[in-house]
Amino acid sequence: MDSYDLLVIGAGPGGYVAAIRASQLGMKVAVAERSELGGVCLNWGCIPTKALLKSASAYHYATCGDTFGFSAENVVPDLGRMVTRSREVSAQMSRGIEFLFKKNNVTVLQGQASINEDKTVRIDGEGPAFNVAAKNIIVATGSRPNSLPFAPIDGERIISYRQALIPDKQPKSLAVIGSGAIGSELAFFYSAIGTEVTLVEYLDRIVPLEDDEVSAQLSRSFRKAGIKVMVSAQVKSVDVTGELCKLAVETKKGTETVEAETVLSAVGVVPNTEYLGLEKLGVDMNRGKVIVDKWYKSSVDGIYAIGDIIPTQALAHVASAEGICCVGKIAGLDIEPVDYDNIPGCTYTSPEIASVGLSERKAAELGIEVKIGKFPYTASGKATAAGARDGFVKLVADAGTDVILGAHIIGENASEMIGGLVAARKLKVKASDLARTVFPHPTMSEAIMEAAEAIHNETIHI
Ligand code: FAD
């Protein structure tokens, strides 16, 4: 039986990063993967959605000749070709992981892995099943779409993000249930290429994990773009028997019927932890997620878990950070645990959203007195030149120490701008430091400096 220092189950952004780092640290490493290298992130999540959104953006600009000064006739979106491009981008990135594994001497075991009671790992692939031994096992098996009990995903009328990324045809109308990042991005994409979209959110605002003002801005922008936004709206049933799906939606005004050719269920994800043998081994679990300590060790020696299957934010960069931290600890390095208070989150709609740290609401809930500084994109020369004036930068600073506690950006390029603020938070930078930092002109990032100045009522440009 082959034997490894580390066997990683799952080659998503948690698993592949952990495997490569472990090999770099001198371990003999194998990765078991039942499907595509790169996991959901590269194949069904982060990357293919961004490729589609880029197509939508290119199409949008091609239709904006009146604004930007050109003529273009017969500009027609072709979803099939957009999907082909998106799949090629994913395949290219997946091949990149294959290359990295080869370069770093990581062995790939293609097949479904499960852990035997003696802690060897069984691999069921195309050939005969076989077992391998490993001193340490990291489980990084990710997640799959959740669904509402009364609206099971059938892949045709009621679809998940998977089918939404490779549709047979463009639906004329689409009802999206759930306005988190996945629901909002796909709602935006389909609306941008001409599908009539209704976005239904149970809570009282869309992108409910974001700052309240960010939610309000995205609602305005979505409505301006023609998306019908329903909040405080609970889907009670979905009838798929007719030509159009009929959603019974309970709102403050009573029960409304939403009709759509297709329904996209975007109500979160569930961890892939069944069939792994974890319960039999006595691994502590809670609602399908593996309970781990701050070094990702489960309740059973030698078994670790990272990424979407543990109760931390289900984000690719979180999974990768956990993988690096977990492997570093296994190797005996002196490392810091992941700081979950300083994790950025992005939603790649137009306008984009990016945030890190405390929102104004969260600070109030925690009883922290804060000062707020805000700068609108309407006052940004670069945003105006780009024809992208929807949005703002909002900073939350501690009222006593002036240290930046939170940053909330909605507007073009938000996701490219948040990294600097994550670093600022890590380094406990003060708003006054940011205000005295010279940002390049003209850039949208100047709005960060201006928002910092606004905290001290020093804004010059508005
Ligand atoms: P995964 O990426 O899910 O990888 C797990 C791997 O394990 C899979 O390849 C699976 O085939 C394999 N596997 C499972 N069980 C077994 C088994 N028994 N044996 C062998 N292999 C197994 N996050 C962001 O940070 N930014 C984004 O923009 C973003 N966009 C997203 C858009 C969509 C539509 C979706 C669905 C998700 C998005 N996410 C985004 C979330 C991100 O994709 C996940 O948080 C991330 O992929 C989790 O990484 P992971 O390594 O835990 O698992």
Boltz pocket constraint, residues with backbone or C-beta under 6 A from the ligand:
constraints:
  - pocket:
      binder: B
      contacts: [[A, 9], [A, 10], [A, 11], [A, 12], [A, 13], [A, 14], [A, 15], [A, 32], [A, 33], [A, 34], [A, 35], [A, 36], [A, 37], [A, 38], [A, 39], [A, 40], [A, 41], [A, 42], [A, 44], [A, 45], [A, 46], [A, 47], [A, 49], [A, 111], [A, 112], [A, 113], [A, 114], [A, 140], [A, 141], [A, 142], [A, 143], [A, 161], [A, 182], [A, 272], [A, 274], [A, 275], [A, 276], [A, 306], [A, 307], [A, 308], [A, 309], [A, 313], [A, 314], [A, 315], [A, 316], [A, 317], [A, 318], [A, 319], [A, 346]]
      max_distance: 6.0
